[in-house]
Amino acid sequence: MSVSQQVRKLCPVCGMAMKVVPDRTGRGGDRYVCPACDDDPLHDPAARKWVDSPLHPPAK
């Protein structure tokens, strides 16, 4: 592998190559985001807990 070739992390959810973006949380540095999963709200752990909860709309 040449030095100019970058190693890309793969998304643990979908397996696509992730991209590096600046971290906006104030900690500095960079973070990896998946272009396919980042816009999907169901990949948020808090949203998954809500979706998988026992609460459901009433059955008709």
A tleap script that builds the chain and sets N, CA, C and O, in Angstrom:
source leaprc.protein.ff14SB
mol = sequence {
  NMET SER VAL SER GLN GLN VAL ARG LYS LEU
  CYS PRO VAL CYS GLY MET ALA MET LYS VAL
  VAL PRO ASP ARG THR GLY ARG GLY GLY ASP
  ARG TYR VAL CYS PRO ALA CYS ASP ASP ASP
  PRO LEU HIE ASP PRO ALA ALA ARG LYS TRP
  VAL ASP SER PRO LEU HIE PRO PRO ALA CLYS
}
set mol.1.N position { 0.853 -1.168 0.000 }
set mol.1.CA position { 0.000 0.000 0.000 }
set mol.1.C position { 0.896 1.226 0.000 }
set mol.1.O position { 1.852 1.304 0.772 }
set mol.2.N position { 0.593 2.169 -0.853 }
set mol.2.CA position { 1.401 3.377 -0.922 }
set mol.2.C position { 0.986 4.355 0.166 }
set mol.2.O position { -0.103 4.253 0.731 }
set mol.3.N position { 1.861 5.295 0.448 }
set mol.3.CA position { 1.599 6.278 1.492 }
set mol.3.C position { 0.454 7.193 1.091 }
set mol.3.O position { -0.292 7.651 1.956 }
set mol.4.N position { 0.295 7.471 -0.192 }
set mol.4.CA position { -0.747 8.392 -0.640 }
set mol.4.C position { -2.143 7.775 -0.601 }
set mol.4.O position { -3.138 8.496 -0.676 }
set mol.5.N position { -2.226 6.465 -0.487 }
set mol.5.CA position { -3.525 5.803 -0.440 }
set mol.5.C position { -4.057 5.844 0.991 }
set mol.5.O position { -3.380 5.404 1.921 }
set mol.6.N position { -5.276 6.377 1.168 }
set mol.6.CA position { -5.853 6.500 2.493 }
set mol.6.C position { -6.589 5.223 2.877 }
set mol.6.O position { -7.180 4.551 2.031 }
set mol.7.N position { -6.545 4.903 4.148 }
set mol.7.CA position { -7.293 3.775 4.677 }
set mol.7.C position { -8.653 4.310 5.094 }
set mol.7.O position { -8.736 5.281 5.847 }
set mol.8.N position { -9.719 3.684 4.610 }
set mol.8.CA position { -11.069 4.158 4.900 }
set mol.8.C position { -11.753 3.178 5.832 }
set mol.8.O position { -11.718 1.966 5.622 }
set mol.9.N position { -12.373 3.723 6.864 }
set mol.9.CA position { -13.144 2.887 7.778 }
set mol.9.C position { -14.455 2.514 7.116 }
set mol.9.O position { -14.995 3.275 6.313 }
set mol.10.N position { -14.966 1.337 7.457 }
set mol.10.CA position { -16.255 0.896 6.953 }
set mol.10.C position { -17.305 1.089 8.034 }
set mol.10.O position { -17.026 0.915 9.220 }
set mol.11.N position { -18.510 1.446 7.620 }
set mol.11.CA position { -19.621 1.643 8.539 }
set mol.11.C position { -19.976 0.297 9.167 }
set mol.11.O position { -20.133 -0.689 8.449 }
set mol.12.N position { -20.105 0.237 10.500 }
set mol.12.CA position { -20.458 -1.037 11.130 }
set mol.12.C position { -21.898 -1.456 10.866 }
set mol.12.O position { -22.247 -2.618 11.077 }
set mol.13.N position { -22.747 -0.527 10.404 }
set mol.13.CA position { -24.156 -0.843 10.154 }
set mol.13.C position { -24.371 -1.347 8.735 }
set mol.13.O position { -24.945 -2.416 8.528 }
set mol.14.N position { -23.898 -0.556 7.736 }
set mol.14.CA position { -24.195 -0.909 6.340 }
set mol.14.C position { -22.973 -1.372 5.547 }
set mol.14.O position { -23.133 -1.945 4.469 }
set mol.15.N position { -21.753 -1.139 6.051 }
set mol.15.CA position { -20.554 -1.600 5.367 }
set mol.15.C position { -19.998 -0.653 4.320 }
set mol.15.O position { -18.997 -0.973 3.678 }
set mol.16.N position { -20.623 0.513 4.127 }
set mol.16.CA position { -20.111 1.487 3.157 }
set mol.16.C position { -18.903 2.215 3.739 }
set mol.16.O position { -18.724 2.268 4.956 }
set mol.17.N position { -18.070 2.779 2.850 }
set mol.17.CA position { -16.916 3.551 3.295 }
set mol.17.C position { -17.393 4.840 3.951 }
set mol.17.O position { -18.260 5.537 3.424 }
set mol.18.N position { -16.812 5.147 5.115 }
set mol.18.CA position { -17.196 6.349 5.845 }
set mol.18.C position { -16.304 7.502 5.423 }
set mol.18.O position { -15.211 7.287 4.899 }
set mol.19.N position { -16.773 8.746 5.653 }
set mol.19.CA position { -15.962 9.908 5.316 }
set mol.19.C position { -15.607 10.666 6.585 }
set mol.19.O position { -16.323 10.594 7.584 }
set mol.20.N position { -14.497 11.393 6.537 }
set mol.20.CA position { -14.013 12.155 7.679 }
set mol.20.C position { -14.578 13.567 7.594 }
set mol.20.O position { -14.483 14.220 6.556 }
set mol.21.N position { -15.171 14.036 8.701 }
set mol.21.CA position { -15.698 15.401 8.783 }
set mol.21.C position { -15.173 16.029 10.068 }
set mol.21.O position { -14.830 15.312 11.008 }
set mol.22.N position { -15.105 17.358 10.125 }
set mol.22.CA position { -14.667 18.007 11.363 }
set mol.22.C position { -15.675 17.766 12.486 }
set mol.22.O position { -16.884 17.750 12.258 }
set mol.23.N position { -15.163 17.580 13.691 }
set mol.23.CA position { -16.021 17.358 14.854 }
set mol.23.C position { -16.528 18.705 15.352 }
set mol.23.O position { -15.737 19.574 15.717 }
set mol.24.N position { -17.856 18.880 15.367 }
set mol.24.CA position { -18.452 20.161 15.757 }
set mol.24.C position { -18.847 20.208 17.229 }
set mol.24.O position { -19.504 21.158 17.652 }
set mol.25.N position { -18.469 19.220 18.009 }
set mol.25.CA position { -18.859 19.183 19.407 }
set mol.25.C position { -17.940 20.008 20.292 }
set mol.25.O position { -18.179 20.108 21.495 }
set mol.26.N position { -16.910 20.592 19.736 }
set mol.26.CA position { -15.995 21.413 20.505 }
set mol.26.C position { -14.789 20.663 21.029 }
set mol.26.O position { -13.911 21.268 21.645 }
set mol.27.N position { -14.723 19.376 20.803 }
set mol.27.CA position { -13.575 18.596 21.255 }
set mol.27.C position { -12.404 18.707 20.292 }
set mol.27.O position { -11.277 18.349 20.632 }
set mol.28.N position { -12.672 19.204 19.091 }
set mol.28.CA position { -11.616 19.296 18.086 }
set mol.28.C position { -11.395 17.969 17.399 }
set mol.28.O position { -11.976 16.954 17.783 }
set mol.29.N position { -10.567 17.979 16.397 }
set mol.29.CA position { -10.275 16.754 15.677 }
set mol.29.C position { -11.327 16.438 14.630 }
set mol.29.O position { -12.145 17.284 14.268 }
set mol.30.N position { -11.290 15.216 14.156 }
set mol.30.CA position { -12.205 14.769 13.117 }
set mol.30.C position { -12.991 13.567 13.615 }
set mol.30.O position { -12.625 12.927 14.601 }
set mol.31.N position { -14.080 13.274 12.912 }
set mol.31.CA position { -14.866 12.080 13.210 }
set mol.31.C position { -15.304 11.464 11.899 }
set mol.31.O position { -15.331 12.132 10.865 }
set mol.32.N position { -15.645 10.190 11.943 }
set mol.32.CA position { -16.110 9.471 10.764 }
set mol.32.C position { -17.635 9.443 10.753 }
set mol.32.O position { -18.269 9.206 11.782 }
set mol.33.N position { -18.217 9.688 9.581 }
set mol.33.CA position { -19.661 9.569 9.411 }
set mol.33.C position { -19.939 8.748 8.160 }
set mol.33.O position { -19.157 8.753 7.210 }
set mol.34.N position { -21.047 8.053 8.176 }
set mol.34.CA position { -21.457 7.257 7.022 }
set mol.34.C position { -22.423 8.088 6.191 }
set mol.34.O position { -23.427 8.557 6.727 }
set mol.35.N position { -22.161 8.287 4.905 }
set mol.35.CA position { -23.077 9.070 4.080 }
set mol.35.C position { -24.437 8.403 3.911 }
set mol.35.O position { -25.420 9.093 3.637 }
set mol.36.N position { -24.525 7.095 4.064 }
set mol.36.CA position { -25.803 6.402 3.896 }
set mol.36.C position { -26.613 6.393 5.188 }
set mol.36.O position { -27.834 6.545 5.148 }
set mol.37.N position { -25.961 6.219 6.320 }
set mol.37.CA position { -26.669 6.070 7.596 }
set mol.37.C position { -26.817 7.371 8.366 }
set mol.37.O position { -27.701 7.476 9.217 }
set mol.38.N position { -25.983 8.361 8.095 }
set mol.38.CA position { -25.972 9.578 8.906 }
set mol.38.C position { -27.293 10.328 8.825 }
set mol.38.O position { -27.696 10.946 9.810 }
set mol.39.N position { -27.975 10.297 7.704 }
set mol.39.CA position { -29.239 11.010 7.562 }
set mol.39.C position { -30.443 10.182 7.983 }
set mol.39.O position { -31.565 10.688 7.980 }
set mol.40.N position { -30.239 8.936 8.342 }
set mol.40.CA position { -31.339 8.059 8.739 }
set mol.40.C position { -31.549 8.152 10.246 }
set mol.40.O position { -30.691 7.699 11.003 }
set mol.41.N position { -32.662 8.725 10.709 }
set mol.41.CA position { -32.861 8.884 12.152 }
set mol.41.C position { -33.006 7.566 12.899 }
set mol.41.O position { -32.826 7.539 14.117 }
set mol.42.N position { -33.324 6.478 12.218 }
set mol.42.CA position { -33.489 5.201 12.908 }
set mol.42.C position { -32.155 4.569 13.297 }
set mol.42.O position { -32.142 3.569 14.015 }
set mol.43.N position { -31.033 5.127 12.839 }
set mol.43.CA position { -29.733 4.619 13.257 }
set mol.43.C position { -29.270 5.278 14.553 }
set mol.43.O position { -28.230 4.907 15.096 }
set mol.44.N position { -30.030 6.251 15.052 }
set mol.44.CA position { -29.728 6.878 16.332 }
set mol.44.C position { -30.142 5.905 17.439 }
set mol.44.O position { -31.268 5.409 17.417 }
set mol.45.N position { -29.264 5.620 18.404 }
set mol.45.CA position { -29.621 4.658 19.455 }
set mol.45.C position { -30.875 5.059 20.246 }
set mol.45.O position { -31.659 4.194 20.634 }
set mol.46.N position { -31.065 6.340 20.482 }
set mol.46.CA position { -32.256 6.783 21.209 }
set mol.46.C position { -33.524 6.503 20.398 }
set mol.46.O position { -34.546 6.105 20.957 }
set mol.47.N position { -33.456 6.710 19.103 }
set mol.47.CA position { -34.612 6.437 18.246 }
set mol.47.C position { -34.881 4.936 18.177 }
set mol.47.O position { -36.040 4.524 18.144 }
set mol.48.N position { -33.842 4.120 18.154 }
set mol.48.CA position { -34.034 2.665 18.108 }
set mol.48.C position { -34.736 2.175 19.368 }
set mol.48.O position { -35.583 1.284 19.298 }
set mol.49.N position { -34.388 2.754 20.533 }
set mol.49.CA position { -35.060 2.357 21.773 }
set mol.49.C position { -36.546 2.687 21.695 }
set mol.49.O position { -37.382 1.903 22.145 }
set mol.50.N position { -36.873 3.829 21.133 }
set mol.50.CA position { -38.267 4.235 21.025 }
set mol.50.C position { -39.023 3.327 20.053 }
set mol.50.O position { -40.148 2.915 20.336 }
set mol.51.N position { -38.414 3.021 18.925 }
set mol.51.CA position { -39.063 2.177 17.921 }
set mol.51.C position { -39.254 0.752 18.444 }
set mol.51.O position { -40.275 0.121 18.172 }
set mol.52.N position { -38.286 0.255 19.183 }
set mol.52.CA position { -38.350 -1.125 19.695 }
set mol.52.C position { -39.104 -1.244 21.012 }
set mol.52.O position { -39.187 -2.335 21.576 }
set mol.53.N position { -39.652 -0.145 21.510 }
set mol.53.CA position { -40.349 -0.180 22.803 }
set mol.53.C position { -41.679 -0.940 22.671 }
set mol.53.O position { -42.169 -1.139 21.559 }
set mol.54.N position { -42.257 -1.360 23.791 }
set mol.54.CA position { -43.529 -2.084 23.726 }
set mol.54.C position { -44.732 -1.195 23.439 }
set mol.54.O position { -45.837 -1.705 23.248 }
set mol.55.N position { -44.545 0.111 23.404 }
set mol.55.CA position { -45.662 1.003 23.125 }
set mol.55.C position { -45.965 1.031 21.629 }
set mol.55.O position { -45.076 1.278 20.815 }
set mol.56.N position { -47.197 0.784 21.280 }
set mol.56.CA position { -47.631 0.777 19.883 }
set mol.56.C position { -49.002 1.443 19.802 }
set mol.56.O position { -49.693 1.526 20.818 }
set mol.57.N position { -49.412 1.914 18.647 }
set mol.57.CA position { -50.752 2.478 18.524 }
set mol.57.C position { -51.806 1.407 18.784 }
set mol.57.O position { -51.546 0.224 18.565 }
set mol.58.N position { -52.992 1.802 19.246 }
set mol.58.CA position { -54.036 0.808 19.511 }
set mol.58.C position { -54.468 0.085 18.232 }
set mol.58.O position { -54.564 0.684 17.161 }
set mol.59.N position { -54.720 -1.196 18.371 }
set mol.59.CA position { -55.195 -1.981 17.225 }
set mol.59.C position { -56.680 -1.739 17.036 }
set mol.59.O position { -57.420 -1.599 18.010 }
set mol.60.N position { -57.110 -1.689 15.815 }
set mol.60.CA position { -58.543 -1.447 15.516 }
set mol.60.C position { -59.332 -2.718 15.561 }
set mol.60.O position { -60.542 -2.703 15.337 }
savepdb mol mol.pdb
quit
